[in-house]
Amino acid sequence: CPAAAVDTSPAPYTIMTDTSSSNKSTYARQGDLARLPLPSLEETLERFITTVSPLLTSEEKETCKIEVDNFLQTDGPKLQQLLVDYDERGRSEGTLGSFVEEFWSDAYLAPDSSVVMNLNPFFVLEDGPDNNRSKDQCGRAASLTFSAIKFASSLKKETIVPDEFRGKPLCMDQFRALFGASRVPKIGERDAVEVDPESSHVVVLQNNQMYFFQALGPDGSVCVNEQDIVEILTAIKTDATKLPPDITSRNSLGVLTTLPRKEWADARNMVVSASEQNETALEVIDGALFVLVIDDVKPKDIHEAASNMLHGTYDLRSRDNLIDYQAGSCCNRWYDKLQLIVCSDGRAGINFEHSAIDGHTALRFVSDIFADNVVQFAQSITKTIYSNHDGMFPSIIQAEVKRASPNNSVVPKKLSFELPQKILDKIYFAETILSDQIVASETYVLEFTGYGKTLIV
């Protein structure tokens, strides 16, 4: 369904809470996984001494050994038994995958520090295989987004092939929080990762403004093709560029996600309290499959590209030599979710919220969507030679595409917020703090080719 314009009328959206799931191929081998062994108290203390020894003087090391031996003879066994009981209870009740799970989550979700440059990792993708297409921002964004939506559809239907290492299955549980997940700050408690299992739309960020479009149908099939997405992004660009960046930067709500978490929790509560429209818009963002970020940035080299994927760019400008405003991409972000970022020259990458997924999960996602783009290009140049639809090469991501009917439009909608002055002041404050951090840091990429994983493992 072609998207000729952006629908700016209010769009109701309901977050579903159904957490049921079937046991198909993606998660079929979860029951075959070995449980993380709980080390003995003696093993733990021996590792502790080995770990801290390089940091201690000879005298401090002897003192440490005495304290460790005292702990082994007094409180250690009691605490070890409590940990054993905790692990066994989690195993029998099915509430914990391992004894470190809850503590590991706390390590990510409890700290108050900003997630930017402290927690959220990033990847920079190689240029696309089609030189013409990969340099076109809209085309590259559409290709990557289409592959990402197909991945989300396959994951929803649990047809993604499980990961293996040397013939042994790897845990796929983190993939449940890859799409439709959001880190949500809470007042008076640690953050929480909330996942919408019915997530079916994509949020697009451009020029500090937010839009969304339907990507999956009720049955989990893909309801847009690549050309549909091109038209959707073209419509969004037309609307987003109507306002100059000196106006949009002052309303860039996403920069609040860069604040320390307690401050962001307070600010988010203010936003929700300001209007029901704000609360609904935040639900749309939280429940999105992921956020597609369209940046008006052209990195000069890999170092600038990495910097942009990590924290965005700093570009303070003045209008009429009177008012400073942030024209960089640092405000055009939403750090509480998985973000697919595409620059004006087609260079792309991702930045992802790290508390729910580790690097290997994000890497599988990035590898598959990039490889899918490569195969799509190969298919396009072989389909005239080979009679089948995919040419000589089968698709990397198998997903059913059923384009939306005219009665079920995928025209993008704009998210609007009613922001009181106290929130606008918070946005200015957050941008100032982030800008100071960016100016005080430098990012350089080192590509080491001396050896790799083959030698390491």
N, C-alpha and C positions, 0 to 999 in steps of 0.2 A: 504494500500500500504506500504510494509515494507520499513523502512529507513535504508539502509546499510551504508550510508556515508553522510557527510555534503556537500551540494553544495555551493562552495565558489565563484561562478561566480556572477557578478553584477545582482541585481534583481530590475527592475523598479517597482515602487509602486505609485499609484495615490490615493490621498485623495479625497473622494467624499464629496459633500456638500449638498446633498439632505436631508432636514429636515422634510419631510412629515411623518406622522404616522397615523395609523388607530385607531379607537376607539373600542378596543376589551376588554376582561375581565380584564386585569391587570389595565387598567386606566379607566374602565367603570364607576367607582363610584366617580371619581374626582369631578363631578358636584354636588355630594351630600354633599361635605365637607362644614362645617361651616367656614365662613370667620373669620380670627382673628379679634376680636373686638378692636377698637381703644379706649383706655381709655380716660376719660375726663382729662382736665388739673389738676383739683383738685385731682383726683385719683393718677395721676402721681407724683405730688408734695408730696402727703402724703406718697407714697411708697418711694420716695427719702429720706425723713426725717427718716423714719423707717430704711432704709438700711444703712445710714451713721451714725446714732446715736451711735452705739457701737464703732465707731472710733473717736468720739469727746469727749472732756471734757465738763463739764456742761456749762462753759462760751462759748465754741465754738458752742455748740448746740443751745444756745439762739441766738447767732449771725446768725447761719444758718437759724433759723426760721424767723428772721427778713428779711434776704435776700430773702428767699423763698416767704414770704408774699409780698415783694416789687415786685418780678418778677410776681406774680399773678396779681398785680394791674397795671403793666406797659406792658412789652414786651410779657409776657406769652400768653395772649389771641390772639395776632396777629400771633405768631408763631404756636399756636395750630390750628388756622384757616388754615394756610398754609399747615399744616400736614393733616388736614381733606380734603382739596382740592386735595392734592397729592394722598391720598388714594382713593378718589372717582374717580379721573382721571385714576388711575391705574386699578381700578375695571371696569370702563366703556370701556376702551380701551383694556382690557385684557392683559396689559403689566406687571402687578404686582400681585403676589398671595396674598401679604399682605403689609402693610405699612412698615414693618421692613425688607423686603426682600433685597432691594438694600443696606441698611446700614449694614445688616448682612453679605452680600457678601464682602463689603468693609472691614469689620473687619477681614476677613480671607485673602483677596487678596491684600490689600494695604500695610500691614506691610512689612518691608524690612528684617526682621530677618529670619534665616534659619528655614526650616520646620522641621528639625530633632530635636527631643526632645522638640520642642516648639509648634508644631502643629499636626504632623502626629501621630495618635493613632495606637495601635496594638492589636492583639489577639493572644493568644497561644492556639492551639487546643489540645484536649485530644488525647491520642494515639489511633490509629485505632483499630477496633474490632478484626482484624486478627493479632495475635501476630507475626506471621512470616512475613506477608506482611507489617505491620506497622513499622517494624524495618529496612526494606529495603528501602533505599532512592529513588531509581528509581521507585519501585513499589508504594510507598506511593505518590510520586509526580505524577505519572501517574493516580492513582485513584482520587486524589483530582482535578487534572487538567481536567480529563474527566468529573467529576461532575460539575466543574465550567463552562466548555464549554457547557454542557447540559443546565445549568442555563441561560447562555447567549443566547442560541438558543431559549429557552422558553420565555425569556424576549423579544427577537427580534420579536417573533411571538405573543407576548402579551398574553401568556397563563399562566403566573405566577399568582397564586391566590392572590388577593389584601389582604393587612394586615387589621386586625380588632382588636379593643380593646373593650371588653364588648359589642359586637354586633354592634359597630359603625365603619365605614370605616376610615382608616388612609390614609394620603396622600402618593401616590406612585410616585410622580413626580421626586424625587431624583434618582429613579432607571434608569431614562433616562441617567444619567451621571455615572452609575456604571461601564459600560464597554465602551471601546473605547474612554475614556476621559483622558485628560492630562492637568495638570497645566502648562501653558507656560509663562515664564518671558518675560516682555516687557520693552524695553528701554524707559525711560521717562514717563511711566505710570504704573498703577497697573497691576498685573498678570491677565491672563485670563484663564478660563477653556474652552478648546475646545473639542468638542465631534464629533467623526466620526460615523455617524449613519450606515455606511456601513462596519464598522470594522468586520474583519473575521479571524484574525490571532492572534497568541500568541507569545510574545517575551520571550526568555529564556536567563537568565544571569547565566553564570558559569565561574569561574576563571577569572572574570572581562572581559569576552568576551560575545558578544551578537549574538543571533541566532533568527530565527523566523520560524514558520511553519503554514500552512493553517489549520484552525480548523472548519470553517463553510463554507458551500456551498453557491452559489448565492441565493438559496431560503431560507437561514437561517438554514437549517438542519445541523446536526453534520456530518462532513466528515471524522472523525477518531474515532476508538474505543480505548479502554484502552490499548490493546496490541500494536496497532499502536503507541501510545504515548510512551510506554515502549521502543520500537525500535527507535523512534525519539530521546528520551533522552539518550539512549545508544550511538547512533551515535554522538550526541552532546558532550557527556562526552569524547568519544575517541578523538575527535578533540580538545576539550578545554584543555585537559591535555597534549597536545603535547608541550605547552609552559609552562615554570616554572613560579610560581607566582612573582618572582622578575622581570620578564619581563612584565607580564600582568598588574601588579599593577601600573606600570609607565604610562600605557595607559588606566587606568580605568576611562573612561569618566563619568560614573555614579556618581562618587564622586563630580563632579561639581554641582549636584543637591542639595548638602548639603550647598553650599555657601549662604550668604545673597543674596536676590533675585536680587538686582541691579547688584551685581557682576556676578551672574549666567547669567543674561540677556546679559551683555557685553561679557562674555565668550562664550555663545551660539551663539551670533552674529559673533564672531571670527571663531567659528567652521563652521558655515554656509558659511561664506565668503571665507573660505579656499578652498572649492571645492564643485562642484555640487553633488558629491558622498556623502559628509557629509550631505548636505541638504536632500537628498533622504533618507539616513539612519535615520535621525532624524524624518522624516515624518513616517517612518515605526514604530519607537518606539512610537511616539505620537498617532498613529492610532491603536495600538494594543488593543485587548480586555483587556488584563492585562499582567503583567510581572511575569513569573515564575522564582523564584530565587533558584538556587541550591547552597547550602553552604557547604564548606568543614569544617564543625564545628560540634562537638559533645558536646552539653551542659552537664555539670555534674549534674545539678539540675534545678528546675523550675525557680530559680532566673537567672541563666545564659541563660536559654531559653528565658525568658522575655527580658533580656538585648539584646540578639541577634535580636529579632524581633523589638525592639525599635530602635536600632542604629547600630547593627552589633558588631563584636568583634575587639579588638585591639591586634595585635600580631606582634610587630616589630622585624624583624630578620636581620641578617647580612649574606652576602654571601662572603666567603673567608675572613671574618673578615674585609672587606673593605667598603662594601656598605650596608647601611640599606634599607630595603624595608618592606612594609606593607603586611603581610601574613594573616591578619585577614579578616573577612567578611565585614568590614565597607565600603569598596570600591565597593563591589559586590552588588550594589543597584541602583535603579532608583526611587527616592522619589516623583517624580511628577505624579506617577501613582499608581493604585492598584497593590500591590505586594503579591503574594502567595509564601511564603518562606518555604523551606524544608531543614532540616539539614541532615548530613551524617547518623545519626541514625534513620531517619524517623520522628523525631519530627518536627512539622509544625506550622505555624501561618501566619498571614497576617499583613501587614503595609499598611495603605491607606491614600491617599491625602484627607484632611478633608474639603476643602473649598466647594466641590460640594456635599458631602454626609455626613450625620450624623451617629452616632453610630448605631442607630436602623436599618438603611439601610444595613450597613456592617454586622451587627449581623444576619439579615435575610439571607443574602448571605452565611455567614459562617455556620450558623445553618443548612441550607438546604443542602449544599454540604457535611457536616460531616454526617448528618442523611442519606443522599443518600449513602455514603460509608457504613454505618452500615447496611442499607437495602440490598445493593448489597451483603454483606457478608452473610446475612440471606438467601437471594435468592440462593446463591451458595451452601448452605448446605441443602436446602429443595427442590431444583429443581428435584432431583432424586426421591423424594417422591410424589410430586404433578406434574401433567401433564402439566400445563401451563408454559409458558416461565419464568415467574417471581417467580415460586414456590408459596409459600403461601402468599408472601408479595408483594404488588404493589410498584413500584418505587416512590420515593419521588419527583424526578424531571422527568417529562414526556417530552421527546424530541425525535424527529425522527433522527435516525442515518442512513445516507446513505454514506457508505465509498467511498472515492475517487477512481475513476477508474485509471488504469495505465496511461491513457492519461492526467490525472489531478493530478499530483504527489503532495504528501504532504511531500516530502523529505525536511528536514530543510535546510535553507540557512543561511550563516554567514553574519553578518553586519560588514563592514570594514570602517574605518575612516582614513582620511589623516590629521594627527594632526601636525601642525607646532610647533616649539619649545616654542612659547609663551603659547600655550595651554598645553603643557607638564609641563611647569612651573606652570601654574594655577592648574593643577591636583595635583602636589606636594604640593602646598600651601594649597589647599582644604583639602587634606589628613592630613596635619600637624595640621590644625585648628580643624578638626573633632577628630583626635586622642587626642588632648589636652582636648577636651570636654568630651570624653569618659573616659579618665584617671581621670578626676576631678569629675566624677559622679559614683554613685552606684545605682543598681536597686535591690529591694527586693519585693517579692510578699507576700501580706497578704491576706489570704483567711478567710473572716469573715463568720461564720456560725450561729451567734447569732439570726439573723432574716433576712428576705429578702423582696422581692417585695410584697408578700402577706400581710404582716403587714404594709408596708409603704403605699400602696395605699388603 
